[in-house]
Amino acid sequence: MGKFRSITLIKLKEGDREEECVRMLEEQAKAKGLVIKSIEIEIGEDKITPEPLRHGFTHILMITFHTKEDFVAYRCDPKNAKFPSALSKSIEDLLIFNYEAVEL
């Protein structure tokens, strides 16, 4: 059985302070990692892809779960369904993709 991943692409509102938003995103990711031990969390910013191809999405939050049970528990917990209110106000749009990874 493969790992389970949750990928969130984030489009920030124009004019919001990007550094502060990224800091809040990092804090949330670290807090999640402390609560659920069998996950890996990565965040990043796309500085390579041309704008027309990324449609304004600039940041990613990727969580890898080592068991299906951890994935299901995470997705069912209402606290994990939203970002902190201060960060939510700066988010224009989200694209979420959850999948079971298949190694090739």
A tleap script that builds the chain and sets N, CA, C and O, in Angstrom:
source leaprc.protein.ff14SB
mol = sequence {
  NMET GLY LYS PHE ARG SER ILE THR LEU ILE
  LYS LEU LYS GLU GLY ASP ARG GLU GLU GLU
  CYS VAL ARG MET LEU GLU GLU GLN ALA LYS
  ALA LYS GLY LEU VAL ILE LYS SER ILE GLU
  ILE GLU ILE GLY GLU ASP LYS ILE THR PRO
  GLU PRO LEU ARG HIE GLY PHE THR HIE ILE
  LEU MET ILE THR PHE HIE THR LYS GLU ASP
  PHE VAL ALA TYR ARG CYS ASP PRO LYS ASN
  ALA LYS PHE PRO SER ALA LEU SER LYS SER
  ILE GLU ASP LEU LEU ILE PHE ASN TYR GLU
  ALA VAL GLU CLEU
}
set mol.1.N position { 0.841 -1.175 0.000 }
set mol.1.CA position { 0.000 0.000 0.000 }
set mol.1.C position { 0.889 1.242 0.000 }
set mol.1.O position { 1.895 1.291 0.709 }
set mol.2.N position { 0.517 2.238 -0.792 }
set mol.2.CA position { 1.324 3.444 -0.901 }
set mol.2.C position { 1.045 4.450 0.200 }
set mol.2.O position { 0.191 4.248 1.062 }
set mol.3.N position { 1.778 5.515 0.142 }
set mol.3.CA position { 1.565 6.627 1.070 }
set mol.3.C position { 0.366 7.431 0.580 }
set mol.3.O position { -0.013 7.352 -0.588 }
set mol.4.N position { -0.218 8.194 1.476 }
set mol.4.CA position { -1.338 9.053 1.125 }
set mol.4.C position { -0.872 10.498 1.217 }
set mol.4.O position { -0.161 10.877 2.148 }
set mol.5.N position { -1.289 11.307 0.227 }
set mol.5.CA position { -0.846 12.702 0.197 }
set mol.5.C position { -2.030 13.649 0.080 }
set mol.5.O position { -3.046 13.345 -0.547 }
set mol.6.N position { -1.863 14.790 0.697 }
set mol.6.CA position { -2.809 15.888 0.575 }
set mol.6.C position { -2.010 17.094 0.106 }
set mol.6.O position { -1.093 17.552 0.788 }
set mol.7.N position { -2.370 17.600 -1.062 }
set mol.7.CA position { -1.676 18.756 -1.635 }
set mol.7.C position { -2.656 19.923 -1.692 }
set mol.7.O position { -3.769 19.786 -2.200 }
set mol.8.N position { -2.237 21.063 -1.171 }
set mol.8.CA position { -3.047 22.275 -1.223 }
set mol.8.C position { -2.249 23.352 -1.943 }
set mol.8.O position { -1.176 23.750 -1.489 }
set mol.9.N position { -2.779 23.819 -3.067 }
set mol.9.CA position { -2.187 24.952 -3.778 }
set mol.9.C position { -2.902 26.205 -3.296 }
set mol.9.O position { -4.124 26.215 -3.152 }
set mol.10.N position { -2.134 27.259 -3.049 }
set mol.10.CA position { -2.671 28.464 -2.429 }
set mol.10.C position { -2.413 29.678 -3.313 }
set mol.10.O position { -1.298 29.913 -3.779 }
set mol.11.N position { -3.487 30.443 -3.528 }
set mol.11.CA position { -3.385 31.723 -4.241 }
set mol.11.C position { -3.668 32.818 -3.221 }
set mol.11.O position { -4.767 32.895 -2.671 }
set mol.12.N position { -2.674 33.664 -2.973 }
set mol.12.CA position { -2.833 34.752 -2.007 }
set mol.12.C position { -3.470 35.967 -2.673 }
set mol.12.O position { -3.310 36.181 -3.874 }
set mol.13.N position { -4.191 36.756 -1.889 }
set mol.13.CA position { -4.791 37.980 -2.405 }
set mol.13.C position { -3.704 38.984 -2.744 }
set mol.13.O position { -2.668 39.049 -2.083 }
set mol.14.N position { -3.956 39.759 -3.778 }
set mol.14.CA position { -3.027 40.814 -4.188 }
set mol.14.C position { -2.862 41.820 -3.057 }
set mol.14.O position { -3.833 42.198 -2.401 }
set mol.15.N position { -1.631 42.245 -2.836 }
set mol.15.CA position { -1.357 43.297 -1.873 }
set mol.15.C position { -1.190 42.839 -0.442 }
set mol.15.O position { -0.742 43.616 0.402 }
set mol.16.N position { -1.536 41.596 -0.144 }
set mol.16.CA position { -1.330 41.116 1.226 }
set mol.16.C position { 0.149 40.854 1.452 }
set mol.16.O position { 0.903 40.604 0.512 }
set mol.17.N position { 0.545 40.915 2.703 }
set mol.17.CA position { 1.960 40.736 3.027 }
set mol.17.C position { 2.321 39.260 2.929 }
set mol.17.O position { 1.990 38.456 3.801 }
set mol.18.N position { 3.002 38.936 1.855 }
set mol.18.CA position { 3.330 37.546 1.562 }
set mol.18.C position { 4.185 36.911 2.649 }
set mol.18.O position { 3.957 35.761 3.025 }
set mol.19.N position { 5.169 37.650 3.156 }
set mol.19.CA position { 6.066 37.082 4.173 }
set mol.19.C position { 5.291 36.651 5.416 }
set mol.19.O position { 5.563 35.597 5.990 }
set mol.20.N position { 4.328 37.468 5.826 }
set mol.20.CA position { 3.527 37.139 7.002 }
set mol.20.C position { 2.650 35.915 6.738 }
set mol.20.O position { 2.487 35.064 7.612 }
set mol.21.N position { 2.091 35.829 5.544 }
set mol.21.CA position { 1.264 34.674 5.181 }
set mol.21.C position { 2.093 33.396 5.185 }
set mol.21.O position { 1.643 32.367 5.689 }
set mol.22.N position { 3.285 33.452 4.634 }
set mol.22.CA position { 4.158 32.280 4.597 }
set mol.22.C position { 4.554 31.878 6.015 }
set mol.22.O position { 4.611 30.687 6.320 }
set mol.23.N position { 4.825 32.835 6.872 }
set mol.23.CA position { 5.172 32.543 8.265 }
set mol.23.C position { 4.017 31.819 8.960 }
set mol.23.O position { 4.238 30.845 9.679 }
set mol.24.N position { 2.784 32.295 8.747 }
set mol.24.CA position { 1.620 31.647 9.361 }
set mol.24.C position { 1.429 30.232 8.814 }
set mol.24.O position { 1.073 29.317 9.557 }
set mol.25.N position { 1.667 30.059 7.525 }
set mol.25.CA position { 1.557 28.741 6.907 }
set mol.25.C position { 2.592 27.788 7.497 }
set mol.25.O position { 2.286 26.629 7.778 }
set mol.26.N position { 3.811 28.277 7.682 }
set mol.26.CA position { 4.872 27.459 8.291 }
set mol.26.C position { 4.516 27.076 9.724 }
set mol.26.O position { 4.730 25.934 10.132 }
set mol.27.N position { 3.976 28.021 10.486 }
set mol.27.CA position { 3.589 27.736 11.873 }
set mol.27.C position { 2.509 26.665 11.933 }
set mol.27.O position { 2.561 25.763 12.769 }
set mol.28.N position { 1.524 26.772 11.033 }
set mol.28.CA position { 0.455 25.778 11.014 }
set mol.28.C position { 1.007 24.401 10.648 }
set mol.28.O position { 0.618 23.397 11.244 }
set mol.29.N position { 1.900 24.353 9.683 }
set mol.29.CA position { 2.484 23.078 9.264 }
set mol.29.C position { 3.270 22.442 10.406 }
set mol.29.O position { 3.170 21.236 10.632 }
set mol.30.N position { 4.047 23.243 11.123 }
set mol.30.CA position { 4.819 22.716 12.258 }
set mol.30.C position { 3.895 22.188 13.347 }
set mol.30.O position { 4.166 21.139 13.932 }
set mol.31.N position { 2.812 22.897 13.625 }
set mol.31.CA position { 1.865 22.459 14.655 }
set mol.31.C position { 1.224 21.131 14.274 }
set mol.31.O position { 1.051 20.260 15.126 }
set mol.32.N position { 0.872 20.968 13.008 }
set mol.32.CA position { 0.282 19.705 12.552 }
set mol.32.C position { 1.282 18.569 12.708 }
set mol.32.O position { 0.905 17.461 13.089 }
set mol.33.N position { 2.542 18.829 12.420 }
set mol.33.CA position { 3.575 17.809 12.539 }
set mol.33.C position { 3.795 17.361 13.966 }
set mol.33.O position { 4.183 16.217 14.204 }
set mol.34.N position { 3.552 18.246 14.922 }
set mol.34.CA position { 3.702 17.882 16.330 }
set mol.34.C position { 2.551 17.006 16.808 }
set mol.34.O position { 2.730 16.158 17.683 }
set mol.35.N position { 1.367 17.214 16.230 }
set mol.35.CA position { 0.183 16.467 16.647 }
set mol.35.C position { 0.161 15.069 16.028 }
set mol.35.O position { -0.139 14.091 16.713 }
set mol.36.N position { 0.473 14.973 14.750 }
set mol.36.CA position { 0.444 13.690 14.046 }
set mol.36.C position { 1.879 13.321 13.715 }
set mol.36.O position { 2.503 13.961 12.869 }
set mol.37.N position { 2.401 12.313 14.361 }
set mol.37.CA position { 3.824 11.978 14.230 }
set mol.37.C position { 4.172 11.277 12.922 }
set mol.37.O position { 5.299 11.409 12.445 }
set mol.38.N position { 3.240 10.539 12.332 }
set mol.38.CA position { 3.589 9.748 11.154 }
set mol.38.C position { 3.282 10.482 9.854 }
set mol.38.O position { 2.777 9.891 8.899 }
set mol.39.N position { 3.592 11.769 9.829 }
set mol.39.CA position { 3.411 12.535 8.601 }
set mol.39.C position { 4.674 13.325 8.289 }
set mol.39.O position { 5.508 13.584 9.157 }
set mol.40.N position { 4.784 13.696 7.023 }
set mol.40.CA position { 5.840 14.609 6.577 }
set mol.40.C position { 5.139 15.817 5.978 }
set mol.40.O position { 4.167 15.667 5.237 }
set mol.41.N position { 5.623 17.008 6.289 }
set mol.41.CA position { 4.995 18.231 5.803 }
set mol.41.C position { 6.031 19.073 5.078 }
set mol.41.O position { 7.143 19.280 5.563 }
set mol.42.N position { 5.638 19.555 3.901 }
set mol.42.CA position { 6.493 20.455 3.122 }
set mol.42.C position { 5.665 21.652 2.693 }
set mol.42.O position { 4.480 21.524 2.388 }
set mol.43.N position { 6.295 22.810 2.671 }
set mol.43.CA position { 5.679 23.978 2.057 }
set mol.43.C position { 6.692 24.562 1.083 }
set mol.43.O position { 7.897 24.354 1.222 }
set mol.44.N position { 6.197 25.283 0.113 }
set mol.44.CA position { 7.105 25.879 -0.850 }
set mol.44.C position { 6.408 26.941 -1.675 }
set mol.44.O position { 5.187 27.096 -1.638 }
set mol.45.N position { 7.221 27.663 -2.415 }
set mol.45.CA position { 6.731 28.722 -3.298 }
set mol.45.C position { 7.227 28.447 -4.704 }
set mol.45.O position { 8.400 28.134 -4.907 }
set mol.46.N position { 6.328 28.563 -5.679 }
set mol.46.CA position { 6.691 28.342 -7.075 }
set mol.46.C position { 7.245 29.641 -7.654 }
set mol.46.O position { 6.510 30.605 -7.866 }
set mol.47.N position { 8.541 29.649 -7.903 }
set mol.47.CA position { 9.197 30.817 -8.497 }
set mol.47.C position { 9.702 30.498 -9.895 }
set mol.47.O position { 10.424 31.293 -10.495 }
set mol.48.N position { 9.320 29.328 -10.416 }
set mol.48.CA position { 9.849 28.864 -11.693 }
set mol.48.C position { 8.792 28.853 -12.796 }
set mol.48.O position { 9.057 29.295 -13.914 }
set mol.49.N position { 7.596 28.352 -12.487 }
set mol.49.CA position { 6.550 28.190 -13.492 }
set mol.49.C position { 6.023 29.549 -13.944 }
set mol.49.O position { 5.735 30.403 -13.106 }
set mol.50.N position { 5.888 29.767 -15.264 }
set mol.50.CA position { 5.326 31.033 -15.754 }
set mol.50.C position { 3.895 31.225 -15.237 }
set mol.50.O position { 3.141 30.260 -15.111 }
set mol.51.N position { 3.535 32.453 -14.946 }
set mol.51.CA position { 2.226 32.782 -14.385 }
set mol.51.C position { 1.058 32.184 -15.182 }
set mol.51.O position { 0.145 31.634 -14.566 }
set mol.52.N position { 1.043 32.262 -16.511 }
set mol.52.CA position { -0.118 31.711 -17.226 }
set mol.52.C position { -0.364 30.225 -16.941 }
set mol.52.O position { -1.492 29.751 -17.073 }
set mol.53.N position { 0.667 29.498 -16.557 }
set mol.53.CA position { 0.508 28.068 -16.294 }
set mol.53.C position { 0.091 27.767 -14.860 }
set mol.53.O position { -0.474 26.706 -14.593 }
set mol.54.N position { 0.361 28.681 -13.936 }
set mol.54.CA position { 0.007 28.392 -12.540 }
set mol.54.C position { -1.248 29.127 -12.085 }
set mol.54.O position { -1.704 28.912 -10.962 }
set mol.55.N position { -1.810 29.977 -12.916 }
set mol.55.CA position { -3.100 30.625 -12.661 }
set mol.55.C position { -3.165 31.349 -11.314 }
set mol.55.O position { -4.205 31.351 -10.656 }
set mol.56.N position { -2.059 31.957 -10.912 }
set mol.56.CA position { -2.036 32.743 -9.677 }
set mol.56.C position { -1.709 31.955 -8.421 }
set mol.56.O position { -1.488 32.550 -7.366 }
set mol.57.N position { -1.672 30.630 -8.508 }
set mol.57.CA position { -1.311 29.820 -7.337 }
set mol.57.C position { 0.197 29.905 -7.153 }
set mol.57.O position { 0.963 29.599 -8.067 }
set mol.58.N position { 0.614 30.322 -5.969 }
set mol.58.CA position { 2.038 30.571 -5.736 }
set mol.58.C position { 2.660 29.678 -4.673 }
set mol.58.O position { 3.875 29.486 -4.669 }
set mol.59.N position { 1.852 29.131 -3.773 }
set mol.59.CA position { 2.388 28.364 -2.650 }
set mol.59.C position { 1.731 26.987 -2.567 }
set mol.59.O position { 0.602 26.788 -3.015 }
set mol.60.N position { 2.471 26.047 -1.982 }
set mol.60.CA position { 1.968 24.684 -1.822 }
set mol.60.C position { 2.190 24.220 -0.390 }
set mol.60.O position { 3.196 24.542 0.243 }
set mol.61.N position { 1.227 23.460 0.097 }
set mol.61.CA position { 1.344 22.748 1.367 }
set mol.61.C position { 1.119 21.280 1.025 }
set mol.61.O position { 0.034 20.907 0.577 }
set mol.62.N position { 2.136 20.444 1.233 }
set mol.62.CA position { 2.014 19.020 0.923 }
set mol.62.C position { 2.227 18.214 2.195 }
set mol.62.O position { 3.240 18.358 2.879 }
set mol.63.N position { 1.256 17.367 2.496 }
set mol.63.CA position { 1.339 16.507 3.675 }
set mol.63.C position { 1.333 15.061 3.200 }
set mol.63.O position { 0.443 14.649 2.455 }
set mol.64.N position { 2.327 14.292 3.633 }
set mol.64.CA position { 2.421 12.875 3.298 }
set mol.64.C position { 2.129 12.062 4.551 }
set mol.64.O position { 2.761 12.248 5.591 }
set mol.65.N position { 1.169 11.164 4.435 }
set mol.65.CA position { 0.773 10.284 5.537 }
set mol.65.C position { 1.335 8.899 5.259 }
set mol.65.O position { 1.284 8.423 4.125 }
set mol.66.N position { 1.866 8.257 6.278 }
set mol.66.CA position { 2.474 6.942 6.099 }
set mol.66.C position { 1.471 5.809 6.208 }
set mol.66.O position { 1.767 4.678 5.821 }
set mol.67.N position { 0.268 6.103 6.740 }
set mol.67.CA position { -0.763 5.071 6.819 }
set mol.67.C position { -2.101 5.657 6.381 }
set mol.67.O position { -2.341 6.858 6.504 }
set mol.68.N position { -2.958 4.791 5.872 }
set mol.68.CA position { -4.287 5.226 5.468 }
set mol.68.C position { -5.078 5.711 6.683 }
set mol.68.O position { -5.870 6.649 6.582 }
set mol.69.N position { -4.861 5.074 7.819 }
set mol.69.CA position { -5.572 5.451 9.040 }
set mol.69.C position { -5.251 6.890 9.452 }
set mol.69.O position { -6.144 7.638 9.849 }
set mol.70.N position { -3.976 7.274 9.356 }
set mol.70.CA position { -3.596 8.653 9.688 }
set mol.70.C position { -4.226 9.641 8.715 }
set mol.70.O position { -4.672 10.717 9.112 }
set mol.71.N position { -4.259 9.267 7.438 }
set mol.71.CA position { -4.863 10.122 6.415 }
set mol.71.C position { -6.349 10.339 6.723 }
set mol.71.O position { -6.830 11.472 6.719 }
set mol.72.N position { -7.068 9.248 6.987 }
set mol.72.CA position { -8.501 9.330 7.268 }
set mol.72.C position { -8.753 10.139 8.542 }
set mol.72.O position { -9.654 10.977 8.576 }
set mol.73.N position { -7.964 9.894 9.583 }
set mol.73.CA position { -8.132 10.634 10.836 }
set mol.73.C position { -7.898 12.127 10.624 }
set mol.73.O position { -8.628 12.956 11.166 }
set mol.74.N position { -6.892 12.466 9.845 }
set mol.74.CA position { -6.579 13.869 9.567 }
set mol.74.C position { -7.723 14.528 8.801 }
set mol.74.O position { -8.154 15.626 9.153 }
set mol.75.N position { -8.215 13.865 7.758 }
set mol.75.CA position { -9.264 14.444 6.913 }
set mol.75.C position { -10.583 14.579 7.672 }
set mol.75.O position { -11.376 15.467 7.362 }
set mol.76.N position { -10.834 13.720 8.658 }
set mol.76.CA position { -12.099 13.753 9.405 }
set mol.76.C position { -12.088 14.761 10.552 }
set mol.76.O position { -13.142 15.073 11.106 }
set mol.77.N position { -10.929 15.267 10.909 }
set mol.77.CA position { -10.830 16.208 12.026 }
set mol.77.C position { -11.173 17.617 11.534 }
set mol.77.O position { -10.452 18.156 10.695 }
set mol.78.N position { -12.255 18.228 12.035 }
set mol.78.CA position { -12.671 19.555 11.561 }
set mol.78.C position { -11.590 20.628 11.706 }
set mol.78.O position { -11.578 21.591 10.939 }
set mol.79.N position { -10.682 20.478 12.678 }
set mol.79.CA position { -9.620 21.478 12.860 }
set mol.79.C position { -8.698 21.531 11.647 }
set mol.79.O position { -8.075 22.560 11.386 }
set mol.80.N position { -8.606 20.430 10.904 }
set mol.80.CA position { -7.704 20.383 9.761 }
set mol.80.C position { -8.364 20.853 8.470 }
set mol.80.O position { -7.723 20.889 7.420 }
set mol.81.N position { -9.630 21.208 8.546 }
set mol.81.CA position { -10.360 21.617 7.356 }
set mol.81.C position { -10.197 23.096 7.039 }
set mol.81.O position { -10.624 23.549 5.977 }
set mol.82.N position { -9.587 23.852 7.940 }
set mol.82.CA position { -9.476 25.293 7.683 }
set mol.82.C position { -8.136 25.830 8.164 }
set mol.82.O position { -7.465 25.244 9.013 }
set mol.83.N position { -7.779 26.957 7.592 }
set mol.83.CA position { -6.574 27.667 7.990 }
set mol.83.C position { -6.924 28.625 9.121 }
set mol.83.O position { -8.098 28.949 9.304 }
set mol.84.N position { -5.929 29.088 9.888 }
set mol.84.CA position { -6.201 30.109 10.907 }
set mol.84.C position { -6.869 31.321 10.263 }
set mol.84.O position { -6.588 31.644 9.109 }
set mol.85.N position { -7.748 31.991 10.998 }
set mol.85.CA position { -8.532 33.083 10.416 }
set mol.85.C position { -7.670 34.187 9.825 }
set mol.85.O position { -8.020 34.742 8.784 }
set mol.86.N position { -6.556 34.518 10.461 }
set mol.86.CA position { -5.686 35.576 9.927 }
set mol.86.C position { -5.132 35.180 8.565 }
set mol.86.O position { -5.007 36.025 7.678 }
set mol.87.N position { -4.801 33.916 8.392 }
set mol.87.CA position { -4.289 33.446 7.104 }
set mol.87.C position { -5.424 33.319 6.094 }
set mol.87.O position { -5.248 33.646 4.920 }
set mol.88.N position { -6.580 32.850 6.536 }
set mol.88.CA position { -7.728 32.681 5.633 }
set mol.88.C position { -8.111 33.989 4.956 }
set mol.88.O position { -8.520 33.995 3.795 }
set mol.89.N position { -7.979 35.090 5.676 }
set mol.89.CA position { -8.323 36.396 5.110 }
set mol.89.C position { -7.410 36.774 3.954 }
set mol.89.O position { -7.786 37.589 3.111 }
set mol.90.N position { -6.217 36.195 3.902 }
set mol.90.CA position { -5.249 36.523 2.854 }
set mol.90.C position { -5.293 35.553 1.682 }
set mol.90.O position { -4.597 35.746 0.685 }
set mol.91.N position { -6.109 34.514 1.800 }
set mol.91.CA position { -6.184 33.506 0.742 }
set mol.91.C position { -7.310 33.852 -0.221 }
set mol.91.O position { -8.461 34.019 0.181 }
set mol.92.N position { -6.960 33.958 -1.500 }
set mol.92.CA position { -7.963 34.222 -2.526 }
set mol.92.C position { -8.614 32.931 -2.999 }
set mol.92.O position { -9.821 32.888 -3.233 }
set mol.93.N position { -7.807 31.874 -3.139 }
set mol.93.CA position { -8.335 30.616 -3.658 }
set mol.93.C position { -7.445 29.459 -3.218 }
set mol.93.O position { -6.264 29.640 -2.922 }
set mol.94.N position { -8.036 28.265 -3.182 }
set mol.94.CA position { -7.315 27.034 -2.848 }
set mol.94.C position { -7.652 25.967 -3.879 }
set mol.94.O position { -8.743 25.956 -4.449 }
set mol.95.N position { -6.708 25.083 -4.107 }
set mol.95.CA position { -6.948 23.887 -4.912 }
set mol.95.C position { -6.402 22.724 -4.095 }
set mol.95.O position { -5.207 22.675 -3.802 }
set mol.96.N position { -7.274 21.788 -3.727 }
set mol.96.CA position { -6.874 20.670 -2.869 }
set mol.96.C position { -6.979 19.375 -3.652 }
set mol.96.O position { -7.959 19.132 -4.355 }
set mol.97.N position { -5.944 18.543 -3.516 }
set mol.97.CA position { -5.889 17.260 -4.216 }
set mol.97.C position { -5.377 16.219 -3.233 }
set mol.97.O position { -4.271 16.347 -2.710 }
set mol.98.N position { -6.178 15.190 -2.980 }
set mol.98.CA position { -5.808 14.102 -2.068 }
set mol.98.C position { -5.699 12.815 -2.874 }
set mol.98.O position { -6.556 12.525 -3.709 }
set mol.99.N position { -4.639 12.042 -2.622 }
set mol.99.CA position { -4.475 10.819 -3.406 }
set mol.99.C position { -3.592 9.808 -2.692 }
set mol.99.O position { -2.834 10.146 -1.783 }
set mol.100.N position { -3.711 8.555 -3.129 }
set mol.100.CA position { -2.808 7.511 -2.671 }
set mol.100.C position { -1.674 7.431 -3.679 }
set mol.100.O position { -1.904 7.206 -4.867 }
set mol.101.N position { -0.454 7.615 -3.203 }
set mol.101.CA position { 0.716 7.609 -4.088 }
set mol.101.C position { 1.034 6.175 -4.513 }
set mol.101.O position { 0.988 5.247 -3.706 }
set mol.102.N position { 1.354 6.017 -5.785 }
set mol.102.CA position { 1.734 4.718 -6.330 }
set mol.102.C position { 3.172 4.828 -6.806 }
set mol.102.O position { 3.483 5.633 -7.684 }
set mol.103.N position { 4.046 4.019 -6.229 }
set mol.103.CA position { 5.447 4.046 -6.648 }
set mol.103.C position { 5.595 3.331 -7.977 }
set mol.103.O position { 5.008 2.270 -8.187 }
set mol.104.N position { 6.375 3.906 -8.868 }
set mol.104.CA position { 6.596 3.310 -10.193 }
set mol.104.C position { 7.955 2.656 -10.263 }
set mol.104.O position { 8.321 2.100 -11.299 }
savepdb mol mol.pdb
quit
